[in-house]
Structure formats: structure tokens, C-alpha cells
Amino acid sequence: WYDASIMRLLNFLKSILLEIHERGALMSFDEIQKREGVFLLRHIPERGMEQTVLAKELAPHLSEKKISETFYGYILWIAGELMNNVFDHAQTLGKTLKGGVLAVVIDDNHIEVAVGDLGIGIKASLEKNPKLQEEIAHAHPSVAIEKALSENTSGWPYRRGNGLPDVLRIIAAGDGHFVLYS
């Protein structure tokens, strides 16, 4: 059931991104959000906005004790980390969509968070990293994804690059699933 639900959300987000790309402009998400029964669907044009938007939307669930403070904190952190990767690495193509789209579904004691962008992709992003150019340049895209999910993979000169591995640890500890497409 979870796999089908996750794939539905990812395909939904992919179709929205394709429509934005084809139109060459953003669209109103309000009607789409209602029609598809998605808890939250927002364009996030600037770093940090995702946590503000998500915190506001999740606040009633927290105050009504439908979710715990710990769960609330983890969801905000995961959404923030995924969106940070969009801002740090995606290098959005064209002028159609700066930043990314955040989609959230809450249903039957589970939550799905999906982030999408119109960026260059993981492989192209890692190829710009001088430390990884040789290793990634002629590798299959799946190698780049594996590298992005491993510790200390970063374009920064000092020891960073643990965001996605930390996301994976948190999701695994909660017996969750993580799906990544590039």
C-alpha cells in the first residue's frame, strides 16, 4: 500500500513540474491541492520558507495531539534538508521555476513528503564538484545517486554532505521509506 501511495505522490508531483515546464509559468496550486486531496502543495521560492509554511500547516495537528512534537520536529527537519538540497545543488534550469515544489500527504498515521524541482539533476550537480568529477563523469546515474546518499559527499571545502544520509537514518528509524528520482 505504501509503495503505491508514494508512487502516486511522486507521479503527481512530476506531472505538476512537467506542466510548469511546458507552460513556462507557475500555476495556482489551490484547485489541484483540493482535487487531489493533498494536505499541502506549495511553491517554495526561497530557502527557509518550507519550514515556515509546513510549521503553520502542521500546527493544528500538533496542538490537537494528532502528531507528537518529536514527529513534528523530524518532518520539519527532513523537509528543510530536502529543500536545502534544491537551493544548494539543483541550479534550476531556465526561469520557469526558481526553488522547488513541496507536497505533503497525511493519511492513516503516515506522512509523505515529496520535493521536486526543475534542476540539473544529481549526476550533473556532482559532476560540478571538483572532488568527484572524475568518479562521476562517465558513471551511470545510479552511481551518482548512491554517492549523494553516502556520507561526506559535498561540494563544500570542509567536511559536510551528511544531509541525505541523516534523512535516511531518521526515516529508517521510523520504519519509513525513501524514494529518490533524478
N, C-alpha and C positions, 0 to 999 in steps of 0.2 A: 504494500500500500504506500509506504513512504517513498519508494523509488518512483512510482507513478506520479505521486503528488509533487515531488521535487522536479521531475522532468516537465510536468505541466507548467510549473512556475518558471523554469528556465526557458522553455519554449515560448511562453507568454512574453517574457522579458526580451527574448531575441526578436520576436515579431514586432515589438514596440520599437526597438532600436533600428530594425530594418526600415520600418515606416518613417521614423525620424530622418534616417539617412536618405531615403527616396524623396521625401517631401522637401528636404533641405531646411527644415524648420521644426521647432518643438511643437508639440500639440498639447491640448488640455488633457490632463490625466483623470480629472474628476469623473467623467462619464465612464471611462474604461475601468476605473477602480470599482465603481458601483456595479457595473455589468459583470465583471469577472469575480466579484466577491473578494477582492484583495484588501487586506487590512490597511496597507499603506503603499502608495505608489507615488514617489516624488522624484523630481529632477533635483540633483544636488550640484549646484554650480561652483561651490566654494568649500574648501577644506573646513571641517568642523561643523558645518551645518547639519550633517547627518545625525550627529548625536543630539543636537538641539531639537530637530524635528522628531526623531524617534522617541526621545525622552518625553516630549509633550504628548505624543500619541499613546505611549505606554503608561503614562502616569495614572490614568483611571484604573488600569488593571493592577497596578501596584497598590494603590490606595484601597481597592476592593479585595486585596489579598488573592487575586487570581494568579499572580506571579510573585515569586519571592524577590527580596532585594538582591540576593546573590544572582539569581537568574537575570534580573533586570540589568545589573552591572555587566554581566558577561555579554548579553545581547548588545548593549551599547558599545562595549569594547570591540566585539567582533565586527559590528557594522562600521565602526570607526576605522579599524585596521584595514578592512576591505576597501573602504572608500579612500583611505590614505594611499593605498597602492594605485588607485586610479589617478590621483593627483600627482604622485611621485613618479609613476612609471608609464602610464598609458599614452602620454603625448598625443592627445586627441587629434584625430585626422580631420582636416577641414575646419569649418566654422559652424557646423551644424549643431554640435552638442559639446559644450565645454563641461567637464566634470563627468558625472555619471547618473544613472538611474538606480534608485534604491526601491526594492519591492519586498514587502513583508506579508506573510500569511500566518495567522494564528488560528489554530483549529485543533480541537481534541487533545489538549495537553502537549502540543508540539508547536514549534515555531520554525518557519522557514525564512531565511534572509537571502535575497539574491541581489547582486550588484552587477550592473552591466555598463559598458562604455563603448565608444566608437574609436578606440585607441589602436595602437600599432601591434598589440599582442605581446605575449610573454617572450616568445623567441626573439622578436625584433628588439624588445626592450633590453633583454640580457645581452644581445649582440653589441649594444652600445656601451656595455661595461668593459673597460679595458682588461680587467682581470679575467673575464670569461669569453672574450671574443673568439679566441682560437678553439676553445672547447665547444662552443655553441654554434659557431658559424656553419658548419656542414652537418650538424647533428639533426636528427629527426625532432620535430616539435615536441614530442613526448619527453625527450631528454631535457629540454628547456623547462618543461613543466615540473619534472622531477627535481631539477636544480632549484627552481623557485620555491619548492616546498621543503627544501633542505635548509639546515641552519647556516647562518652567516653568509647567505647569498645576498649581496648588496652592492650597489654602485657607489656607496659612500666609502671614503678612505679609511674609516675606522670601523671597528667591529660592530656591525649592525646586521640586519637581514634576518631577524628571527620572528617577524610578524606572522607570516603564514604558518611556520611550524608551531608557534604558540596557539594560533587559531585551531590547528589540527589537534593539539593536545587537549584544549578545552572541549572541543566537540567530541573527541573520543572519550573523555572522562564522563561526558553526559550521555554516552551511548548514542551519539548522533551520527550524521552523515555529512560528508563534504564532497561537493562536486565542483570541478573546475574545468571550464572550457576556455580555449584561447583561439 
